[in-house]
Amino acid sequence: MSSIHPQIFGPESPVPFQAEESGPRSLTDSSNIITSFNEFVINMRYSFGFAALAAVAVAAPTETEKNVSPRANAAACSTAVKIAAGSNIFSSRTLHANSAYASEISTAMASVTDDTIKAQGSKVAATGSFLWIDTISRVPIVATMLAETPCTDVLGLVIYDLPGRDCAAKASNGELKTGELSRYKAEYIDPIVAAIKAAPNVAVALLIEPDSLPNLVTNANLTTCSSAKSDYESGVAYALKNLNLPNVAMYIDAGHGGWLGWDANLQPGSDGITKVYKAAGSPKQVMGFATNTAGWNAWTQTPGEFSTATDAKYNKCQDEKRYVNAFAPLLKKGGMPNHAIVDTGRNAVTGLRKAWGDWCNVNGAGFGVRPTATTGDPLVDAFVWVKPGGESDGTSDTTANRYDSFCGHDDAFKPAPEAGQWNEAYFEMLLKNAVPQF
């Protein structure tokens, strides 16, 4: 996902935090998919053949995806989906295991000889996850994914292409420059709206613009962020207003406990989100907020991961459960729905980072709890997988234009390719350290 540098934490100003990087999605070329992959996916909930897999291998963000074809879908809903305000779509549907991520895994597995890794990889491919729509050229794949999503599932998409995206980042700056809000609306949001309107029988969960509003809380001192403020607020409001469709459930990104969970950030963070929500006309399909997107924080951990730090007294949100339960009441008081989804995709192992702010390719991480609506907390609609495990957070190559120093930290996995590119060694590490195991 994006990189973030929240600078305002507590009175003692800990090390600036950066949230995790998703970066441009660039799946491996489909020519590398071998026919034997039909065996690889046989255990997937919805198996699909070689031709369909090849068709959904996503092109680089600079190219337009014109020939992506959906896999066969024999179980589409026969009537329009209507998600009631305040309801939990994840309680009645499973997060869709999209074929784009499965195709990415299949390409990687083609060169793997270890049968155990292949078998585990097939199970990851069958696990529901969100798909990042992070460039205009990615937008056409939305229709493809909608077409393949059965009535039993909800398609998860990440809306992520604001002008001046990741204003405090190096590894995941976006394609649109500050001031290009009209392009964001006309070339990015509007076509996504049209695609979802054309598929009223499909349930969709949208995670709205990771890192954007939290950055305005903690990085207002940066020129890149202060100059992007208007586009961020107007862009998110436009997205919320226009994506407010009957078959959609929206969650606005709210960072995580190590970012907006600091005492000094909780109320400003809530105020920033509710401000934009109201500017959008208080759309009823907004269900609440998303936390730990592409993150590493535990859902619940006692004592907290950084509870012994000298500044821990300024942050009582030492895990995501405490953060959700501290942040949600503030949203409710501000007049906004306050249920949450939490990314558990890579948070199986804690105690790996030297600081909250170490966001890049954390070494020793593992796949976390599988997507589920059984969370044990009435405020949390679901644990979900947002960051596609195996895609890099950012390059460790110090000579690269998009190199971010956080990807060179001692607790970052090396070597690592550019953000969004596949890192097979990292994927296998996530498998090895998964809790529960595959």
C-alpha positions in Angstrom: 0.0 0.0 0.0 1.3 3.4 0.4 4.1 4.8 2.4 3.3 7.2 5.1 5.2 9.4 7.5 2.9 10.4 10.3 5.1 12.9 12.1 2.7 13.8 15.0 2.6 11.0 17.5 2.9 12.1 21.1 4.8 14.7 23.0 8.1 12.9 22.7 7.8 12.6 18.9 8.9 9.0 18.2 10.5 8.0 14.9 8.3 9.1 12.0 6.0 6.3 10.8 5.4 5.1 7.3 2.5 2.9 6.5 2.9 -0.1 4.2 3.5 0.1 0.5 1.4 -1.5 -2.1 2.7 0.3 -5.0 1.8 -0.3 -8.6 0.3 -3.7 -9.3 2.3 -5.5 -12.0 1.5 -9.1 -12.4 3.9 -11.4 -14.3 3.4 -11.9 -18.0 0.9 -14.6 -18.8 3.3 -16.3 -21.2 4.9 -17.9 -18.1 1.8 -19.6 -17.0 2.2 -23.3 -17.8 -0.6 -25.7 -18.6 0.2 -27.8 -15.5 -1.3 -25.0 -13.4 -4.7 -26.6 -14.0 -3.5 -29.2 -11.4 -2.3 -26.4 -9.2 -5.7 -24.8 -8.9 -7.7 -28.0 -8.6 -8.2 -27.4 -4.9 -9.4 -23.9 -5.4 -13.0 -23.2 -4.5 -13.7 -22.0 -8.1 -11.3 -23.8 -10.4 -10.5 -22.2 -13.8 -8.6 -23.3 -16.8 -5.4 -22.2 -18.4 -7.1 -19.8 -20.9 -8.9 -17.9 -18.3 -5.9 -17.6 -16.1 -3.8 -16.4 -18.9 -6.4 -13.8 -19.7 -6.4 -12.3 -16.3 -2.6 -11.9 -16.0 -2.6 -8.2 -15.4 -0.4 -6.0 -17.5 2.0 -3.4 -16.2 0.3 -0.2 -14.9 1.4 1.7 -18.0 -0.5 -0.5 -20.3 -4.3 -0.8 -20.8 -5.8 -4.1 -20.0 -8.0 -4.8 -23.0 -8.1 -8.6 -23.3 -8.9 -9.7 -19.8 -11.6 -12.3 -19.7 -13.5 -13.5 -16.7 -13.4 -17.1 -15.7 -16.7 -19.0 -15.9 -19.2 -18.0 -13.3 -22.2 -20.4 -13.0 -23.4 -19.0 -9.7 -24.1 -15.3 -10.3 -27.0 -13.8 -8.3 -30.3 -13.8 -10.2 -31.5 -10.5 -8.5 -29.9 -7.2 -7.6 -27.9 -7.1 -4.4 -29.0 -4.5 -1.9 -26.7 -4.0 1.1 -28.6 -2.4 4.0 -27.0 0.6 5.7 -25.2 -0.5 8.9 -25.2 -4.2 7.9 -22.3 -6.5 7.6 -21.9 -8.0 4.1 -19.1 -10.3 5.3 -21.6 -12.1 7.6 -23.4 -13.5 4.6 -20.8 -13.7 1.9 -17.2 -14.8 1.5 -14.4 -12.4 0.4 -13.8 -13.4 -3.2 -10.5 -15.2 -4.1 -9.9 -13.1 -7.3 -8.3 -14.8 -10.3 -5.8 -11.9 -10.7 -4.0 -12.7 -7.5 -4.4 -16.4 -8.2 -2.8 -15.9 -11.6 0.1 -14.1 -10.1 0.7 -17.0 -7.7 0.4 -19.5 -10.5 3.1 -17.8 -12.5 5.4 -17.9 -9.5 4.6 -21.5 -8.7 5.6 -22.5 -12.3 9.2 -22.3 -11.3 8.9 -23.9 -7.9 9.9 -27.5 -7.5 8.9 -28.0 -3.8 5.5 -29.8 -3.8 4.7 -28.5 -0.3 5.2 -24.9 -1.3 3.1 -25.6 -4.4 0.3 -27.1 -2.3 0.4 -24.2 0.2 0.5 -21.7 -2.6 -2.7 -23.2 -4.1 -4.4 -22.6 -0.8 -3.3 -19.0 -0.7 -4.7 -18.6 -4.2 -8.0 -19.9 -2.9 -8.1 -17.4 -0.1 -10.2 -14.3 -0.5 -8.2 -11.0 -0.9 -8.7 -7.4 -2.0 -7.6 -6.3 -5.5 -5.8 -3.0 -5.7 -7.0 -0.6 -8.5 -4.0 1.7 -8.3 -3.8 3.1 -11.8 -6.2 4.2 -14.5 -4.9 1.4 -16.7 -6.1 -1.1 -14.0 -9.7 0.1 -14.2 -10.8 -2.3 -16.9 -10.1 -5.3 -14.7 -12.9 -4.2 -12.4 -15.5 -5.5 -14.9 -13.6 -8.7 -15.3 -13.5 -9.3 -11.5 -17.2 -8.4 -11.2 -18.1 -10.9 -13.9 -16.3 -13.8 -12.1 -17.7 -13.1 -8.6 -20.4 -15.6 -7.6 -23.4 -14.8 -5.5 -21.8 -16.5 -2.5 -19.0 -13.9 -2.5 -18.2 -10.2 -2.1 -15.6 -8.7 -4.3 -13.0 -6.7 -2.5 -11.4 -3.7 -4.3 -9.0 -1.0 -3.1 -9.6 2.5 -4.5 -6.2 4.0 -4.6 -5.2 6.6 -7.1 -5.6 10.1 -5.6 -3.7 13.0 -7.1 -0.4 13.4 -5.3 -0.9 9.9 -3.8 1.2 9.0 -0.8 2.4 12.6 -0.2 5.0 11.5 2.3 6.3 8.5 0.4 9.0 7.6 -2.1 8.2 4.0 -3.0 4.5 4.4 -4.0 3.8 7.9 -5.3 0.9 7.7 -7.8 0.5 8.5 -11.4 -1.7 11.7 -10.9 0.0 14.9 -9.9 -1.5 17.3 -7.4 -4.0 19.4 -9.3 -5.2 16.6 -11.5 -8.4 16.0 -9.6 -10.5 16.2 -12.8 -8.6 13.3 -14.2 -9.1 11.3 -11.0 -12.9 11.9 -11.3 -13.4 11.4 -15.0 -10.7 8.7 -15.8 -10.6 6.8 -12.6 -13.6 7.0 -10.3 -16.3 7.5 -13.0 -15.4 4.3 -15.0 -15.3 2.3 -11.8 -18.8 3.6 -10.9 -20.0 2.6 -14.4 -18.6 -0.9 -14.1 -20.2 -1.5 -10.7 -23.6 0.0 -11.9 -23.4 -2.5 -14.8 -23.2 -5.4 -12.3 -26.0 -4.7 -9.8 -26.2 -8.4 -8.9 -22.7 -8.5 -7.5 -21.8 -7.5 -3.9 -18.7 -5.2 -3.6 -16.7 -4.1 -0.7 -14.5 -1.0 -1.3 -11.6 0.1 0.8 -11.2 3.8 0.1 -7.9 5.5 -0.5 -5.4 4.0 2.0 -3.2 6.5 3.8 -4.7 9.6 2.3 -6.7 11.2 5.2 -4.3 9.9 7.9 -1.5 11.7 6.1 -3.3 15.0 6.4 -3.3 14.5 10.2 0.4 13.7 10.7 2.2 15.2 7.7 0.6 18.6 7.3 4.1 20.1 7.7 5.2 18.6 4.5 4.7 20.7 1.4 3.7 17.7 -0.6 1.0 16.9 1.8 -0.3 20.4 2.5 -0.5 21.0 -1.3 -2.4 17.7 -1.8 -4.9 18.4 1.0 -7.7 19.8 -1.2 -7.4 17.1 -3.7 -7.4 14.4 -1.0 -10.5 15.7 0.7 -12.4 16.5 -2.5 -11.3 13.3 -4.2 -12.3 11.0 -1.3 -15.6 12.8 -1.0 -16.2 12.4 -4.7 -15.4 8.7 -4.5 -17.7 8.2 -1.5 -20.6 10.1 -3.1 -20.5 8.4 -6.5 -19.7 4.9 -5.3 -22.6 5.0 -3.0 -24.4 2.3 -4.8 -26.9 -0.3 -3.4 -24.6 -3.3 -3.9 -21.5 -1.6 -2.4 -20.2 -1.5 1.2 -17.4 1.2 1.8 -14.8 1.5 4.5 -12.5 4.5 4.7 -8.9 3.9 5.5 -7.9 5.1 9.0 -4.3 3.9 9.3 -3.6 1.8 12.4 -3.0 1.9 16.1 0.7 2.8 15.7 -0.3 5.8 13.5 -3.6 7.5 14.5 -3.7 5.6 17.7 -1.5 8.0 19.5 -3.4 10.2 22.1 -2.6 13.3 20.1 -3.9 11.8 16.8 -7.1 10.0 17.7 -9.5 13.0 17.7 -7.9 14.8 14.7 -7.9 11.5 12.8 -11.6 11.0 13.5 -12.4 14.6 12.7 -10.7 14.3 9.3 -12.6 11.3 8.3 -16.0 12.5 9.4 -15.4 15.8 7.7 -15.0 14.2 4.3 -17.8 11.7 5.0 -20.2 14.6 5.6 -18.9 16.5 2.6 -19.9 13.5 0.5 -23.4 13.9 1.8 -23.1 11.2 4.5 -23.5 8.3 2.0 -25.4 5.4 3.5 -23.2 2.7 1.9 -20.3 3.8 4.1 -20.1 1.2 6.9 -17.1 2.6 8.7 -13.4 2.4 8.5 -10.5 0.1 7.7 -7.4 -0.5 9.8 -3.9 -2.1 9.5 -4.1 -2.0 5.7 -1.0 -3.7 4.4 0.1 -3.6 8.0 1.8 -5.7 10.6 0.0 -4.9 13.9 -1.5 -7.7 16.0 -5.3 -7.8 16.4 -4.8 -8.4 20.1 -1.6 -8.7 22.0 -0.9 -8.2 25.7 1.4 -6.6 26.5 1.5 -4.6 23.3 4.3 -4.9 20.8 5.8 -1.5 21.8 4.5 -1.3 25.4 8.0 -1.1 26.8 9.0 1.9 24.6 9.7 5.1 26.5 6.8 6.9 24.7 4.3 4.0 25.1 2.4 6.1 27.7 1.3 8.3 24.8 -0.3 5.5 22.8 -2.8 3.2 24.5 -3.6 1.6 21.2 -1.0 -1.1 21.3 -2.9 -3.5 19.1 -5.7 -3.1 16.5 -8.5 -4.2 18.9 -7.6 -1.4 21.3 -7.3 1.0 18.3 -10.7 0.1 16.9 -12.4 0.4 20.3 -10.8 3.8 20.8 -11.4 5.2 17.4 -14.9 3.9 16.7 -16.7 5.9 19.4 -15.1 9.1 18.1 -16.5 8.4 14.7 -19.9 7.7 16.1 -19.9 10.9 18.1 -19.0 12.7 14.9 -22.0 11.3 13.2 -20.5 8.6 11.1 -21.0 4.8 10.9 -18.2 3.2 13.0 -17.7 -0.5 12.1 -14.4 -1.7 10.9 -12.5 -4.2 8.8 -9.0 -5.2 9.8 -6.2 -6.4 7.5 -4.7 -9.6 8.9 -2.9 -10.7 5.8 0.6 -10.4 7.1 0.3 -9.9 10.8 0.9 -13.4 12.1 4.3 -12.7 13.8 5.0 -9.6 15.9 8.1 -8.4 17.7 9.9 -8.1 14.4 10.0 -4.3 13.9 12.3 -2.0 15.8 9.7 0.8 15.7 6.0 1.3 14.7 7.2 3.2 11.7 9.1 0.3 10.1 6.7 -0.5 7.3 8.7 -2.0 4.4 8.9 -5.8 3.8 9.2 -6.7 7.5 11.5 -9.7 7.8 10.1 -12.7 9.5 6.4 -11.9 8.8 3.8 -14.5 8.1 0.3 -14.8 6.7 -2.3 -14.1 9.4 -5.8 -15.2 10.2 -7.8 -16.0 7.1 -10.6 -13.7 6.1 -13.6 -14.2 8.4 -16.6 -12.4 9.8 -16.1 -14.2 13.1 -14.0 -11.5 14.9 -15.2 -11.7 18.5 -15.7 -7.9 18.5 -19.1 -6.4 17.6 -17.4 -3.3 16.1 -15.4 -5.4 13.6 -17.3 -6.7 10.6 -14.4 -8.9 9.3 -10.8 -9.7 9.3 -9.7 -9.4 5.7 -6.7 -9.8 3.5 -5.9 -6.5 1.8 -2.2 -6.5 0.9 -1.5 -9.4 -1.6 1.2 -11.4 0.2 4.2 -11.8 -2.0 4.0 -8.4 -3.6 6.9 -6.2 -2.5 6.4 -3.1 -0.4 9.3 -1.3 -2.1 12.8 -1.9 -3.5 15.9 -2.4 -1.4 18.1 -1.2 -4.3 19.6 2.0 -3.0 20.3 3.2 -6.5 16.6 3.0 -7.7 14.6 6.2 -8.2 11.8 4.9 -6.0 14.1 3.6 -3.2 12.8 4.5 0.3 15.2 4.3 3.2 12.7 2.3 5.2 13.2 -0.6 2.8 16.9 -0.6 3.8 16.3 -0.8 7.5 17.7 -3.7 9.4 14.3 -5.3 10.0 13.4 -5.1 6.2 13.7 -8.2 4.0 16.4 -8.0 1.4 16.8 -8.2 -1.5 13.4 -6.8 -2.5 12.1 -5.6 -5.9 10.1 -2.5 -6.7 6.8 -2.0 -5.0 4.1 -4.3 -6.3 6.5 -6.7 -8.0 6.6 -10.3 -7.0 9.1 -11.5 -4.4 9.1 -15.3 -4.3 11.4 -15.6 -1.4 9.2 -13.3 0.7 6.1 -15.2 -0.3 7.7 -18.5 0.8 8.6 -16.8 4.1 5.0 -15.8 4.6 4.0 -19.4 4.0 6.6 -20.7 6.5 5.5 -18.3 9.2 1.8 -18.4 8.6 -0.5 -18.7 11.7 -2.5 -20.8 11.3 -0.4 -22.8 8.9 -1.6 -23.7 5.4 
